[in-house]
Amino acid sequence: MSHTTKASVRNQQITDMIERFFVDIATGRYTHDTKLEESFEILFRTQTWGFREIVLVVAIARLRDSSYRASHDLYACNPRSLFEKPIKQALDGKGIPTRQSGPLNVAKGAERLNVQWAAGREPRHVAEEVVRIVEIIEGLATNELENFTKLLLCRFLQEANIVQHLTVIVEPQTDPAFLYTLIKTLIDEVPDQGNTPQHIVGYLLESYHEDLQTGIKVQGHTDRASTTSITSKKLGDVSEELRTGIITSAYEVTVKNFGTQRVREAYDAVQAYRIRTNVNTREIIVICRKQDAHPDAKALSNLYLGKLEYQNVVFHFVEIYEWIISQLLRMTLDSRRIFFEKLQEYVANKDTSAKVKYVWSTIFKE
């Protein structure tokens, strides 16, 4: 049997197993365990979804192979393929929020899930809970592990219900004053680890170019903000590109301090991009709050917070809220409508943080 055939057979077996568990959950064929359910809450209270996802991967992998022990060899089950193919597809089918590679993002290449691994993860107490749960998994008999997995899937299903309850769809808004207030509220109250401002900046640029049919394509903004530019082979968080692929502008978007470390990281991404594409970028626009600009940048206006020259790259710091209102005012009614629709679709997406959905819903239910 070829490797591809083996993988497809494995994937189908896992899909069938999870679907069977969902049927058992719907018909009440499982036993509650208060201590376990309280433990699961620790995994689900953090915005780092990879912790709960990696526990599910470990449970499924051990159900397939009772000799599998994540505390000794995490990668023995090929966790990336296991999660991204059958497990994620089964969760997606139930409307359950997921990340593309959540388990691998928290594993960070660790060979085993143990106290040493937990010591280097944040939030540490959640990682330590993962290690404790993995120890529990490895001590369960098959029937006990099946019940454990059903209880865990029950908690995943609760997330789908939360998403459904918080989803609020309204008519597109085009008034720039209203949109500015909406955007500022979202960024101030639910930056969501940088994902909210990054998507907003990208959607504003994208809507402008789509409406005017400039031919310029906006890239990068739909990635997770935690994805580094080097890892994703990007020049910056967001970029504007010509049809030929040439980047006309590169942006870093942040509501955290853009100090020397961030400058170095951005510079390294520029150099990596130059080596790969032979395109030499000399300027990066950093869209940030005034307090987050590099301390060596000297503001020239409320909008332009100054520049910083590092090696052969110039970083221009631009105040995020001033940039947003100026962008809204240069957009047509149609482009603002397109922007609102893109933003609303992002907020409604099952994989967008429930906190973002909650703030959105409170705005439009008032």
N, C-alpha and C positions, 0 to 999 in steps of 0.2 A: 504494500500500500504506500503510495507517494506521500510526501510530507503535506502537500496541499489537501489530499484526500483525508489524511488523519486529522488535520486541523478542522476541516469541514464537518467530519463525523463528531469530533469533540464539541464543536460549537453547537451542533444540533442537539447533542445530549444535554448540554448545559441549558440551552433554551427550553428544552422539554422539562428539565428539572425545575427551573424557575417558574415556568408556566403552571406546573403542577402545584408548586408552593402557593402561587397566587390563588389557585382554585381552592386549595385547603384553607387559606386565609379567609376567602369570601364565604366559605361554608362553615367556618368556625372550628376546623379540625387542627387545633393547636392549643398549647397550654401556656397560660400567662406565667411570667416569672418576674416578680416585682423588682428584685435586685438587678437582674439583667436589663430590664427596661429602664431603670434609673441610670444604669451605666451607659446605655445607648444615648441618653439625653446629653451626656457630656460631649459625645461625638457630634451631635446635631446642633449644639448651641454655638459652635464655632463657624466662622465664614470659610474656613479651610475644609472644603468638602472632601478632600482626598483622604482624610482620616477615616470617615465612615465608609468610604468606598473601598479602601484597602482592607478593612475588616471583612467586608462582604466577599472580596476576592479570596481572602484567606479561607473563609468558611466554605465557599464553593469548591476551591481547590482541594481542600481536605475531604470533602464529601466524595470527590472523584477519586482521590488517592489517600487512603488512611495513613500512609507513611509520610505524607507531606507535612513538613514542619517549618513554618515561616520564621520561627525563632532560630532555626539553624541554616536554612537556605531559602530565602524569600523567592529568588528567581527560578527555583526548580520548577515552578508551575507556569513559567512564561507569563507573568502577570499583565504585561501590556496587552498582549493579544487576547488574553482571557477577559480583561475588562472591556477593551475597546470594541470587541466583536460581540459575543453573545450576551454578556452581562449588561453593557450599556444599552444595547438594542432592546433588551427586555425591559429595562427601566424606562427608556424613552417611550416604549409602547404604552406605558401606564401614565405618561405625563410627569414622570418623576425627574426633578432637577438633577443634572449631572455635570461634571467637567469632562473635557475630552480625554485628558490623561491624569485625572486627579490622583489615583494611587501612586503613579510613578513620580508625580511632583512632590509628594510627601516622603516617598521612599528615598529620593535623592541618591540612587545608586547603592544604597546600603545592602550588604549581603544578607543581613538578618534583622528581624525586628526584636530588639532587646533594649536594655536600659542604656547602653552606649548610644544606640540610634536615637532614643528618646531625648537624651541630654542635648542633642544638637538641633532639635526641632522646636518650632514655635507654633502655637502655645505649648509649652513643655508639658503642662499637666494633662493636656489632651493626648499627646504622644505617649505619655506614661500610661494613660488609660488604655490606649491601643495595645500596648505591651501586655498589660494585665488581662485584657480580653483575649489576646492571642494565646496566652497561657491557659485560659479557660477552654478555648476551642480545642487545644491539643490534648485536653484531658477528658473530652466528651466522647461517649459512645455514639455510634451512627444515628440512632433514633433521637438521642439528645441533641446532636448537632443539627439534625433536620429541624427540630423544634426551635433551636436557637436561630437558625437562618430564617425561619418563618417570622419569628418575632422581630428580627432585624428588618426584614422586608415590610412588615407592618409599619415600622417607623418610617421607612422610605415612602410608603404610600401616604402617610400623614403629610409629608412635604408636598406631594402632588395636590392634596386637598387644600393646603394653605395657599399654594400658587393659584388654584382655581378660584378660591374665595377672594383673593386680593386683586384679581385681574379686573381692571376698570377701563373700558374702551369708550372714548368720547369723540365728538366731532373735531376735526382738525382746527387748530387755533393759528391765527396769522398775525395778531397784533404784536408788534415788537416789544412793547412794554410788558405785556403779559408773559411773553415767551422768555424775556430776560428774567423776570421774577421767578418763573417756573424753573429755569435753568439754575439760577443762583441758589434756590432752595434745595434742589437736588444735589448740587455740588457741596453746599455747606453741610447739609444734614446726612447725606448718604454718599460720600465719595466712593465707597465700596472698593477700597484698596487701589483707587486710581482709575477704576474701570468707568465710572460715571463721567468724569471730565474728558477722558480720552475718547469715549464714544461721542460725546456731545461735540467736541471740536471737529472730529472726523465727519459727523453728519452735517454740521454747518457748512464745511467746505464742499462735501460731496453734493449736497442739495443745490448749492450755488452753481457748481459746474454742470450738473445735470440739467438744470433749468435753462441755463444760457447756452448749453451744448458747446462748451468750450473745447471738448475733446480731452480735457485733463482728467485723469483718473486719480481718485484718492485711495490710498492703501494703508493698511496697518491698524486702523482704529478698531476693527472688529476683533482683533486678537485680545486675549486676556492681558491686562496691564502688567501682570506678573511675568509675562513672557519677555525675556530680555531681547534687545535688538540683535545681539550677536547670535543667540540661539535661533531666532526666527529669520536670521539673515536679512534684517531690515536696517535701514539707515537711521531711523528714528521711530518714535511711537506712531507718528502719522507722516505721510509724505504725499506730495502732489507730483504726478508723473505725466509726461507727454505720451502720445500714442507710440512713440518710438521707444519708450521705456526710460527715457532720460528724466531724472528727478529734478524738478524746478525748485521745490522747497521741501525742507525736512523740518519736522517739529518734534520737540519733546514736550509732553504735557504732564504737569504734576501739581499736586497740592501738598507736597512735602518739600523739605529743604533741598534745594539744588546746589549743594556745596561742592567742594573739591572732588569728593569721591564720585558724585554723579557726573561731574564734568569729565573725569577720567574715563568712566564707563561709556559715556556718550562718544568721547574721542576714540576709544578702542573700537566702537561699533563703526565709526566713520572709516577707520583704517582697515577693518575687516571687509567692509563693503568695497573699499577702493581696490584691495587685493583681488577680490572675487570678480568685480565688474570692470575694473580699470577706470572707474569714474571718481574723479577727485572733487570732493565736496569741501567747500571752504567756510560755509556758514550754516549754523543751526539756530532755529528760532525756538526759544524756550518759553512756553506759555504757562505762567505761574502766578501766584499771588505775590504782592509786594514783599511780604515777610519771608518768602521762600527763594527770592532771587539770590544769586551769589553775593556775598558781602563786598566783593571788590567791584561789582557793577554799580555805576553811578547813574541814578535816574535823571533823565532829561525832561520827562513829562509824566503825567499820570498813566499814560499808555506805555511809553518806552522807558523801561526800568534800567536801561544801560546795557553795556556790552562787556564781554570778557574775552580776551585773546589767550588761547591755550594752544601751544605748539603752532600749527599752521591753520587752526580752525577758530573762527570767531563765533561766540555764542551771544545772540541778541535776546535779552530778557524782555518779555511783553506781559503786562498785567492782564490776567485771564478774564476778568469781568469787563474791563475796558475793551478788550479784543472782542469779546462776545457781543457787546451791544453795537460796536462798530460793524461787526459782521452782519448782524441782524438788519441793521439800517441800510446796508448796501444790497440786501437781498430783495427780490420781488415778492409780491404776495404769493405767487405760485411756488417759489423756492422755499418760502417759510412754511407753506403747507406741506411740501415734500419733507422738509426737515422734521416737522411735528409728527408726520406719519412714520418716519424712520425711528424717531425717538420712542414713540408709543409702541411700535412693534418690538423694539429692544426691551422696554420695560415689561411688556406682556410675555416675552419669551420665558419659557419655564425655567431656563437656566440662569436667568438674571436673579440676583439676590432678592429674597423676600422683603428685606428692609427697604430696598428701592421701590418695590411694588407698594409697600405700605405707605410710604411718603407720597407717592404718586396718587394713590387712592384717596388719601386724606385731603389732598389739594382739590381733587375733582368731585369729592362728595360734600364739600363745604357749601 
